[in-house]
């Protein structure tokens, strides 16, 4: 269980780092993104480990990655769109 937790933290940090690099303009501060990634991974590992039981390390890590992706997607802000001027609207 300790190695699953450690692995999920590493995967959560990696996923949050990648999201912060690619979507920096649409995410809050890096500190919040990394914290959410780690906590999401730990929570996902806990839930998946409780559902699958011991002996399913790969499944536990996949569950941690899935929950981390969901948590990070909740942090995304909408992309800025160009507004049309009032003169062009008829």
N, C-alpha and C positions, 0 to 999 in steps of 0.2 A: 504494500500500500504506500510506503514511503517513496519508492521509486516511481510509482504511478503519479503521485502528487508532484514530485520533482519534475518528471517528464511533462506533465500538464502545464506546470509553471513555465518551463522553457518553451513549450509550444505556444502558450498564451503570449509570452513576450515576443516571440518571433512573429506571430500573426499581428499583434498590435504594432510592432515596429514596421512591418510591411504596409499596414494600413496607414500609419502616420506618414510614411514616405510617399505613398501614391496619392493619398487624399488629404494632404495637409491643409488645404484651403477649405475643406468641408467638415473638418473635425475640430473639437475643442482642443485645449492645450495637450501637449504630449504627455504630461504627467497624468492627466485624467484618462487618456487613451491607454497608456501602459497599465495603469491601475485597474481599469475596467477589463483589459485583456487578461491580466493575471487572475483577478477575482472570478471572471467568467469561466476561465479554464479550471480553476479549483472547484467551483460549483458544478461544472459539467462533469468533472471527474468523480465528484462525490455522488451525484445522481446516477451516473452510468454505472459506477461500481456497486451502488446499492441495488440497481436493477439487474445487473448481470451476475454479480457475485464475484468471489475471488477466482483468479486464474484466467481472466479475460483482459489482460493488460492492453492489447491492441484495441479492443473494443472500447475500453475505458478512455484511452487517448483519443480515439476518434470522436467519442461523445464530448470530450473536453474541447476539441477543436470546433465541433459543431456549435456548442453553446457559446464559445468565444466569438465565433463569427456572427451569431445572432446578437450578442451584447454589443459588439462593435458596430453593427449595422444600425442599432438604435441610437447611436451617437451621431450619425451622419445628419448634416444639415442639407437642405435642398440646394442644388446648384443655382447660381445666379443666372437669370435669363435677361436678355436685352429687352427693354420695354420699348414699345412703339410709341412714338410721339402722338399727342392728341390731334395734331393736324392731319396725320395719315389715317386716322380712324374715321370712317364715314358710315 
